[in-house]
């Protein structure tokens, strides 16, 4: 889940990292009062979960409290990428000598956090790393063992920063690494980290993403930040299709039918096996397919849950066929998923043989599942068929049907 900037700043502040005297406002009058308290030029920032605020006009500057009120009124009424602002962050306009980048992200390949530092901040770190790799350092560290300040110092010194700046930056990066682990973050970023004329450093912006599964462990933090239990915190608001996917999963405690994400494609996907579902999604795209959605099914769902998920995907406008696939042998009963998907087709008035492009789920009760599919003429693949080949076959069926329509 993603935090708004004003919440991320509060998390950074609690970790002992210096921040500006910011304030959060939900009305123009509150913004003016904060600007009066600050007593100088301020920056008004829209509080949405998406990026691109500056380009969209969601970041404004004000010299007086009255101007801050007027600018806040405009920003609060401005939608950015379809999102209405939660409020505005009112920040002092800092006199910055130099901007730095400091961040910690989760490295899925190494299964460890990685600290990233650069003496060039305020810009996209990926773009900088590609253009000037010598200005970006990376250091992995354990999320189990105690964090050593030496790792932070090494990451900073690798970019040529030394002396007093090195000594002042080291505890800041150390605290950033510790809050990353303590709060189960997948991203903890301060960009930019500004150096002031007196040589001190202050966080001028912050971005925080936390593991969705950590909400239970982090209830105290979420409660103190007043994050609602049912809030959807992604880079964009959930679509009606995605919210319907959550309802399908919530209707039955058995198994999982979750992480439903909507895309603009014609091949619906009912896929599973955790990371394998990502591999299957990528395989479809690699063969030129256009997925209509991403989702995950597994953990022995009920027939009703498998049916509900399949009906949701089949009912999505633009979906021509669905592919039902898992990448590994699991304990999920093949016959249950087969019954659910076939049931969905029949209840919607579709021929399962026509609507199911391919069915590839190796697992328990495999032969029973294949009997059901054979009865309805559905093409299925056993475990001898690779996920890549299964994805290719599904895409070919979609392309063949589309070509037929064009020729007709």
C-alpha positions in Angstrom: 0.0 0.0 0.0 1.1 3.5 -0.8 1.2 6.5 1.6 0.4 10.0 0.7 3.4 12.4 0.9 2.2 14.1 4.1 2.0 10.6 5.7 5.4 9.6 4.4 6.9 12.8 5.8 5.4 12.0 9.2 7.0 8.5 9.0 10.3 10.0 8.1 10.0 12.5 11.0 9.2 9.7 13.5 12.4 7.9 12.4 14.5 10.9 13.4 15.2 12.2 9.9 15.0 16.1 9.8 12.0 17.4 7.9 10.7 20.9 7.1 7.9 22.6 9.1 5.2 21.3 6.8 1.4 21.1 7.4 -1.5 19.3 5.8 -4.7 21.1 4.8 -8.0 20.0 3.4 -9.3 23.5 2.8 -8.0 26.8 1.5 -8.5 28.4 4.9 -6.4 25.7 6.6 -3.7 26.2 4.0 -3.6 29.9 4.7 -3.3 29.3 8.4 -0.3 27.0 7.9 1.3 29.5 5.6 0.8 32.2 8.3 2.5 29.9 10.9 5.4 29.2 8.5 5.8 32.9 7.9 7.4 33.1 4.4 7.2 31.7 0.9 5.6 28.3 0.7 5.0 25.4 -1.7 1.5 24.0 -2.1 1.5 20.3 -3.1 -1.5 18.2 -4.2 -1.9 15.1 -2.2 -2.6 12.3 -4.6 -1.1 8.8 -4.9 0.1 9.2 -8.5 3.2 10.9 -9.8 3.4 13.8 -12.3 2.0 16.4 -9.9 4.3 19.2 -11.1 3.5 18.7 -14.8 -0.2 18.5 -14.1 -0.2 21.8 -12.1 -0.5 20.2 -8.7 2.5 22.0 -7.3 2.2 25.8 -6.8 4.3 28.5 -5.1 2.9 31.3 -2.9 4.6 34.3 -1.4 1.9 35.3 1.1 -0.8 33.5 3.2 -3.5 35.0 1.0 -1.8 33.7 -2.2 -1.4 30.3 -0.5 -5.2 30.2 0.1 -5.9 31.0 -3.5 -3.4 28.5 -4.9 -4.7 25.8 -2.5 -8.3 26.3 -3.7 -7.2 25.7 -7.3 -5.1 22.6 -6.4 -7.8 21.1 -4.3 -10.2 21.3 -7.3 -7.6 19.8 -9.7 -7.9 16.2 -10.6 -4.6 14.5 -11.4 -4.8 11.2 -13.4 -8.4 10.9 -12.4 -7.6 11.3 -8.7 -9.2 14.0 -6.5 -6.6 15.3 -3.9 -6.9 14.1 -0.4 -5.7 17.6 0.6 -2.6 19.8 0.1 0.8 19.8 1.8 2.0 23.3 2.7 5.8 23.4 2.8 8.3 26.2 3.4 10.2 27.1 0.3 13.6 26.0 1.4 16.9 27.7 0.3 18.7 24.6 -0.9 22.4 24.5 -1.9 22.3 20.9 -3.3 19.8 18.1 -3.7 20.5 14.5 -3.0 18.7 11.2 -3.5 18.3 8.6 -0.7 16.2 5.5 -1.0 15.7 1.8 0.0 13.8 -0.7 -2.1 13.2 -4.4 -2.0 15.3 -6.4 -4.4 13.2 -9.4 -5.4 16.1 -11.2 -7.0 18.4 -11.0 -4.1 15.6 -11.2 -1.5 17.2 -8.3 0.4 16.7 -4.6 0.7 19.0 -2.4 -1.3 20.1 1.1 -0.3 20.4 3.6 -3.2 22.2 6.9 -2.9 23.1 9.8 -5.3 24.4 13.3 -4.9 22.0 14.3 -7.7 18.5 14.5 -6.4 15.1 15.8 -7.4 15.0 13.8 -10.6 14.0 10.2 -11.7 16.7 7.9 -10.2 16.2 5.3 -12.9 16.8 7.9 -15.6 19.9 9.1 -13.7 21.3 5.6 -13.3 21.0 4.9 -17.0 22.5 8.2 -18.0 25.2 8.6 -15.3 25.7 5.3 -13.5 28.8 6.5 -11.7 26.6 9.0 -9.8 24.4 6.2 -8.3 25.6 3.7 -5.6 23.8 0.6 -4.4 24.4 -1.5 -1.3 22.4 -4.6 -0.2 21.9 -5.3 3.5 20.1 -7.9 5.7 16.6 -7.3 6.9 17.2 -9.8 9.7 20.6 -8.8 11.2 21.1 -5.4 12.8 21.9 -2.6 10.4 25.5 -1.2 10.4 26.2 2.5 9.8 29.2 1.4 7.8 26.8 0.2 5.0 25.3 3.7 4.7 28.7 5.4 4.9 30.0 3.1 2.2 27.1 3.8 -0.1 27.5 7.6 0.3 31.3 7.6 0.0 31.1 5.5 -3.2 29.7 8.6 -5.0 32.5 10.9 -3.9 30.8 12.5 -1.0 33.3 13.0 1.9 34.1 15.0 5.0 31.3 16.7 7.0 28.7 15.9 4.4 29.5 12.2 4.7 29.2 12.3 8.5 25.9 14.2 8.4 24.3 12.0 5.8 25.3 8.7 7.3 22.8 8.7 10.2 20.0 9.9 7.9 20.5 6.9 5.6 20.9 4.6 8.5 17.5 5.8 9.9 15.9 5.4 6.5 17.2 1.8 6.3 15.9 1.0 9.8 12.4 2.4 9.2 12.3 0.4 5.9 12.7 -2.8 7.9 10.7 -1.8 11.0 7.6 -0.7 9.0 7.7 -3.6 6.4 8.3 -1.2 3.5 8.9 -2.1 -0.1 10.0 1.5 -0.9 11.3 4.2 1.4 12.5 7.2 -0.6 13.6 10.7 0.2 13.9 12.7 -3.0 15.1 15.3 -2.7 17.2 15.4 0.4 18.3 19.0 0.6 21.4 20.5 1.9 20.7 23.9 3.5 23.1 26.9 3.7 24.2 26.0 7.2 25.3 22.6 6.1 22.4 20.6 7.6 20.2 18.3 5.6 16.4 18.1 5.5 13.9 15.8 3.7 12.0 17.9 1.2 9.9 15.1 -0.1 9.2 11.4 0.8 7.6 8.4 -0.8 6.7 5.2 1.1 5.1 1.9 0.0 4.3 -0.8 2.5 3.6 -4.5 2.0 -0.1 -5.0 1.9 0.3 -8.1 4.0 1.9 -6.1 6.8 -1.3 -4.1 7.6 -2.0 -6.4 10.6 1.5 -6.0 12.0 1.5 -2.2 11.4 -1.9 -1.4 12.9 -0.5 1.0 15.4 1.3 3.1 12.7 -1.8 3.0 10.4 -4.1 4.0 13.3 -1.8 6.9 14.3 -1.7 8.1 10.6 -5.5 7.6 10.5 -5.4 5.2 7.5 -8.8 3.6 7.1 -9.0 -0.2 7.3 -10.7 -0.5 3.9 -8.7 2.2 2.1 -7.3 1.1 -1.3 -3.8 2.6 -1.5 -2.4 2.2 -5.0 -0.9 4.6 -7.6 -4.5 4.9 -8.9 -8.0 4.4 -7.6 -9.3 0.8 -8.0 -11.7 0.3 -11.0 -15.2 -1.2 -10.6 -13.8 -4.4 -12.2 -11.0 -4.6 -9.5 -13.4 -3.8 -6.7 -15.6 -6.6 -8.0 -12.6 -8.9 -7.8 -12.2 -8.2 -4.2 -15.8 -9.0 -3.5 -15.5 -12.3 -5.3 -12.6 -13.2 -3.0 -14.4 -12.0 0.1 -17.5 -14.1 -0.5 -15.8 -17.3 0.4 -12.9 -18.0 2.8 -11.7 -21.0 0.8 -8.8 -20.4 -1.5 -7.7 -17.1 -3.1 -9.0 -15.2 -6.1 -7.3 -11.9 -5.6 -4.9 -9.2 -6.9 -7.3 -8.5 -9.7 -5.9 -5.7 -11.9 -7.7 -4.4 -15.0 -6.0 -3.9 -18.4 -7.3 -3.0 -21.9 -7.0 -6.3 -23.8 -9.0 -9.1 -25.3 -7.6 -12.2 -23.6 -9.0 -12.8 -20.1 -6.7 -14.5 -17.6 -7.5 -16.8 -14.7 -4.0 -17.7 -13.6 -2.2 -18.8 -10.4 0.9 -20.0 -8.6 2.1 -16.7 -7.0 5.1 -15.5 -8.9 4.2 -18.0 -11.6 1.2 -15.9 -12.4 3.4 -13.0 -13.2 5.5 -15.3 -15.5 2.3 -16.4 -17.3 1.2 -12.8 -17.7 4.6 -11.9 -19.2 4.5 -15.0 -21.4 1.2 -13.9 -22.9 2.6 -10.5 -23.7 5.8 -11.9 -25.1 3.7 -13.8 -27.7 1.9 -10.6 -28.7 -1.2 -11.2 -26.6 -3.1 -8.4 -25.0 -4.2 -9.4 -21.4 -7.5 -8.0 -20.3 -6.6 -8.5 -16.7 -4.2 -9.9 -14.1 -5.4 -12.0 -11.3 -4.4 -14.9 -9.1 -6.3 -18.0 -8.2 -5.1 -20.9 -5.9 -5.1 -22.4 -2.5 -8.0 -24.7 -3.3 -10.8 -22.2 -3.9 -14.4 -23.4 -3.9 -16.3 -24.0 -7.2 -18.3 -20.8 -6.4 -15.1 -18.7 -6.1 -13.6 -20.1 -9.3 -16.9 -19.6 -11.0 -17.2 -16.0 -9.7 -13.7 -15.0 -10.9 -14.2 -16.6 -14.3 -17.6 -14.9 -14.7 -16.1 -11.5 -13.8 -13.4 -11.9 -16.4 -15.7 -13.3 -19.1 -18.1 -10.4 -18.5 -15.5 -7.7 -19.0 -16.2 -5.7 -22.2 -13.7 -6.6 -25.0 -12.9 -10.1 -23.7 -13.0 -12.6 -26.5 -11.6 -15.7 -24.7 -10.1 -16.7 -21.3 -6.9 -18.7 -20.6 -6.9 -20.7 -17.4 -3.3 -21.5 -16.4 -1.0 -22.3 -13.5 2.7 -22.6 -13.9 3.5 -25.3 -11.3 2.1 -28.4 -9.8 0.2 -27.4 -6.6 -2.4 -28.8 -4.2 -5.2 -26.8 -5.9 -7.7 -29.3 -7.2 -7.9 -29.2 -10.9 -11.4 -30.6 -11.0 -12.7 -27.8 -8.8 -11.3 -25.0 -11.0 -12.5 -26.8 -14.1 -16.0 -27.1 -12.7 -16.0 -23.4 -11.7 -14.8 -22.1 -15.1 -17.1 -24.3 -17.1 -20.0 -23.3 -14.8 -19.2 -19.6 -15.5 -19.3 -20.2 -19.2 -22.6 -22.0 -19.1 -24.3 -19.5 -16.8 -23.3 -16.7 -19.1 -24.6 -18.6 -22.2 -21.2 -19.3 -23.7 -19.9 -22.6 -25.2 -16.9 -23.5 -22.9 -15.1 -25.0 -25.9 -15.3 -21.6 -27.6 -14.6 -19.3 -24.7 -11.8 -21.2 -23.0 -8.7 -20.7 -25.1 -6.7 -23.2 -23.1 -6.7 -24.8 -19.7 -3.4 -25.7 -18.1 -3.4 -26.5 -14.4 -1.2 -29.4 -13.3 -2.1 -30.5 -9.8 -4.3 -32.6 -7.6 -7.3 -34.5 -9.0 -5.9 -33.8 -12.5 -7.6 -36.6 -14.4 -11.0 -35.8 -12.9 -10.6 -32.2 -14.1 -9.5 -33.3 -17.6 -12.6 -35.5 -17.8 -14.8 -32.5 -17.2 -12.9 -30.5 -19.9 -13.1 -33.3 -22.4 -16.8 -33.6 -21.9 -17.2 -29.9 -22.9 -14.6 -30.0 -25.7 -12.2 -27.7 -23.9 -8.6 -27.8 -25.0 -6.4 -28.6 -22.0 -2.7 -29.1 -21.5 -1.0 -31.5 -19.0 2.2 -30.8 -17.2 4.3 -31.8 -20.2 3.3 -28.6 -21.9 5.3 -25.6 -20.8 3.6 -22.4 -19.6 5.3 -20.6 -22.4 3.8 -23.0 -25.0 0.4 -22.8 -23.3 0.5 -19.0 -23.5 1.5 -19.2 -27.1 -1.5 -21.4 -28.0 -3.9 -19.1 -26.2 -2.6 -16.0 -28.1 -2.8 -17.9 -31.4 -6.5 -18.7 -30.8 -7.3 -15.1 -30.1 -5.4 -14.0 -33.2 -7.1 -16.7 -35.3 -10.5 -15.6 -34.2 -9.7 -11.9 -34.9 -8.3 -12.7 -38.3 -11.5 -14.6 -39.2 -13.6 -11.6 -38.3 -11.6 -9.3 -40.5 -11.8 -11.7 -43.5 -15.5 -12.0 -43.0 
